[in-house]
Amino acid sequence: MLRFSLTLIAALAALLPALAQVDLGDIITDLKVKSPKCVVLIMDVSESMKVDDYNRKMRYAAGTLIKDSLSDGDQVVLYTFGAGYKKIFDETPSTPAARRKLMDQLPLKPEPGEGTNIRQPHHEALKLARASGKAPFIVILTDSFNDPPKNTPTAYTEYQKYYTPGKLETYPLTPENQDYESQLAWMTSSEGKTFGIGVEILPSGRPKERFKVATKEAIVATPEPTQQSSPVSTPKSKPDEFPWALLLGVGSVAVLGVLFTILRPKPLPLRVVGTGAPRDFDVRGNTVLRLGGEGGSAALDAYPIAGTKEVIATVKGGRGEFTLEPQPGVKARVYHNGMPLEKSSPLRYGDEVRVSILDSNGALVKESRLKFSNPNQTI
């Protein structure tokens, strides 16, 4: 038992720093090979998205998909949802500038209100993608939590068209849900695909939702076994047995969790504002944020600057502060708060970086200015 407990502790300790991240590069690769296509983004803006800056992370992902996965003639649609849903835009942008305008419409923060209904906007997205006549792709961006909107009667009525209260895998026999099933079957057989960011997509095409807590309603509504099984007798523990190994294992895992929470370096939030849409980053001690160049289209670790084909500077985080590092041999001139950037320099909220692009004769071709701020104070 003791050996088992130690193995359990090691396994859980290894899982603590793990981050369940979707590879946006793979999604972009899948999207780029199809054109013309219809890409429908379904973005969660419910209250639960405030946790762990989830809204900001989803905004990065949605913005990157708009910027890097579309070709001329591609249609992109954005739905946001909580207890209800809204269509924010339905456009066919043909230029980078047009795509940047769409990125500016991505929600900056969650909306007030209680409740979540993922399936209704997903149903609408399926119908829209099917009617487009283009290769259909849907991306669902959510924390996957399901909260019945009981405090909003109208929204709860809509919720019951797609959900059996207290259950997530038993579906109501309503016209809306039956058509939803039909659209899911069509999508599965089409040339398109449904992606989930923050949520698993089941083979049926449904998002795998979960309740935040095991409510009494959910427990009571747990489906009964489909067939009876023979009773199996379970040997009883001796009265004088005490599960020391289990207690040791649970206690050690709890201590590891506390230590991980205390010692894990916290990311520093940083908003970069230039000629395009603002972009937010979480800069950790081992993170390098690149300024200029083509940009890390999928990695979300770069802020591209028009006119530059090389990284002109980097931002590093650590010990509660940022450091701005120049890059040797760059052709552009870089200024930090008006002074030439020649060596490592502390970067603070409110600072400005100016980038001057010169031609072969030294004449100014283009100039870009970047401002740095704390997104937690500006949202």
DADAWO-V648535 format. One record per run of one state. SS is the DSSP state (A for helix, B for strand, O for the rest). FROM is the first residue (numbers start at 1). TO is the last residue. If there is no record, write none. Layout:
ss: [SS/SS]
from: [FROM/FROM]
to: [TO/TO]
//
This chain:
ss: [O/A/O/A/O/B/O/A/O/B/O/B/O/A/O/A/O/B/O/B/O/A/O/A/O/B/O/B/O/B/O/B/O/A/O/A/O/B/O/B/O/B/O/B/O/B/O/B/O/B/O/B/O/B/O/B/O/B/O/A/O]
from: [1/2/17/24/33/37/45/47/69/75/82/85/92/96/104/118/133/135/142/145/147/153/160/175/190/193/198/201/202/207/208/210/212/216/221/244/264/268/274/279/284/288/293/302/304/311/319/321/327/333/337/339/341/345/348/352/359/364/374/375/379]
to: [1/16/23/32/36/44/46/68/74/81/84/91/95/103/117/132/134/141/144/146/152/159/174/189/192/197/200/201/206/207/209/211/215/220/243/263/267/273/278/283/287/292/301/303/310/318/320/326/332/336/338/340/344/347/351/358/363/373/374/378/379]
//
